[in-house]
Amino acid sequence: MEKHFKEAVKIFILFMIGACFFTVCLHYIYKEFQEIHRYDLPEGPAVKVTNEEAGWFPFDILKGE
């Protein structure tokens, strides 16, 4: 009985170490991606290509969007 308890404690400790390592890695990756600005304004002669007409129908179903 004591042998099973020691094995269970050892597995639990290894699981907790792995979970902590995984959490720290996820936090580091999240922090790295937060510093990347996805929607920076373009630098150069960029042209806006969207059409923002507001029609009488509030949904874009008929436009295929």
C-alpha beads as a LAMMPS data file, in Angstrom:
LAMMPS data file: protein, C-alpha beads

65 atoms
64 bonds

1 atom types
1 bond types

-500.0 500.0 xlo xhi
-500.0 500.0 ylo yhi
-500.0 500.0 zlo zhi

Masses

1 110.0

Atoms # bond

1 1 1 0.000 0.000 0.000
2 1 1 2.827 2.373 0.875
3 1 1 4.515 1.679 -2.475
4 1 1 1.377 2.726 -4.402
5 1 1 1.124 5.915 -2.365
6 1 1 4.742 6.850 -3.131
7 1 1 4.211 6.205 -6.841
8 1 1 1.038 8.304 -6.821
9 1 1 2.825 11.181 -5.071
10 1 1 5.716 10.967 -7.532
11 1 1 3.342 11.052 -10.513
12 1 1 1.437 13.971 -8.972
13 1 1 4.646 15.961 -8.433
14 1 1 5.812 15.293 -12.002
15 1 1 2.393 16.338 -13.305
16 1 1 2.498 19.578 -11.316
17 1 1 6.011 20.402 -12.561
18 1 1 4.907 19.744 -16.146
19 1 1 1.750 21.827 -15.717
20 1 1 3.735 24.748 -14.277
21 1 1 6.268 24.547 -17.115
22 1 1 3.447 24.464 -19.687
23 1 1 1.737 27.467 -18.059
24 1 1 4.951 29.501 -18.028
25 1 1 5.571 28.664 -21.692
26 1 1 2.028 29.711 -22.631
27 1 1 2.450 32.968 -20.715
28 1 1 5.747 33.684 -22.502
29 1 1 4.228 32.958 -25.932
30 1 1 1.185 35.126 -25.127
31 1 1 3.451 38.002 -24.077
32 1 1 5.487 37.709 -27.288
33 1 1 2.386 37.801 -29.477
34 1 1 0.917 40.761 -27.589
35 1 1 3.894 42.865 -28.661
36 1 1 3.189 42.197 -32.347
37 1 1 0.843 44.795 -33.799
38 1 1 -1.221 43.060 -36.466
39 1 1 -3.024 46.065 -37.785
40 1 1 -0.288 48.649 -38.110
41 1 1 -0.925 51.347 -40.657
42 1 1 0.945 50.662 -43.877
43 1 1 4.063 52.657 -44.577
44 1 1 4.004 53.865 -48.144
45 1 1 1.547 54.596 -50.931
46 1 1 -1.189 52.192 -49.810
47 1 1 -4.710 52.526 -51.194
48 1 1 -7.884 51.706 -49.292
49 1 1 -9.868 49.145 -51.284
50 1 1 -13.074 48.750 -49.273
51 1 1 -16.402 50.305 -50.138
52 1 1 -18.308 51.608 -47.117
53 1 1 -21.672 52.458 -48.656
54 1 1 -24.517 52.250 -46.162
55 1 1 -27.652 50.947 -47.813
56 1 1 -31.174 50.637 -46.503
57 1 1 -30.749 46.906 -45.742
58 1 1 -28.674 46.482 -42.558
59 1 1 -27.338 43.017 -43.374
60 1 1 -24.806 42.082 -46.036
61 1 1 -26.532 38.823 -46.979
62 1 1 -27.580 40.075 -50.389
63 1 1 -24.022 41.183 -51.157
64 1 1 -22.657 37.698 -50.550
65 1 1 -20.609 38.593 -47.517

Bonds

1 1 1 2
2 1 2 3
3 1 3 4
4 1 4 5
5 1 5 6
6 1 6 7
7 1 7 8
8 1 8 9
9 1 9 10
10 1 10 11
11 1 11 12
12 1 12 13
13 1 13 14
14 1 14 15
15 1 15 16
16 1 16 17
17 1 17 18
18 1 18 19
19 1 19 20
20 1 20 21
21 1 21 22
22 1 22 23
23 1 23 24
24 1 24 25
25 1 25 26
26 1 26 27
27 1 27 28
28 1 28 29
29 1 29 30
30 1 30 31
31 1 31 32
32 1 32 33
33 1 33 34
34 1 34 35
35 1 35 36
36 1 36 37
37 1 37 38
38 1 38 39
39 1 39 40
40 1 40 41
41 1 41 42
42 1 42 43
43 1 43 44
44 1 44 45
45 1 45 46
46 1 46 47
47 1 47 48
48 1 48 49
49 1 49 50
50 1 50 51
51 1 51 52
52 1 52 53
53 1 53 54
54 1 54 55
55 1 55 56
56 1 56 57
57 1 57 58
58 1 58 59
59 1 59 60
60 1 60 61
61 1 61 62
62 1 62 63
63 1 63 64
64 1 64 65
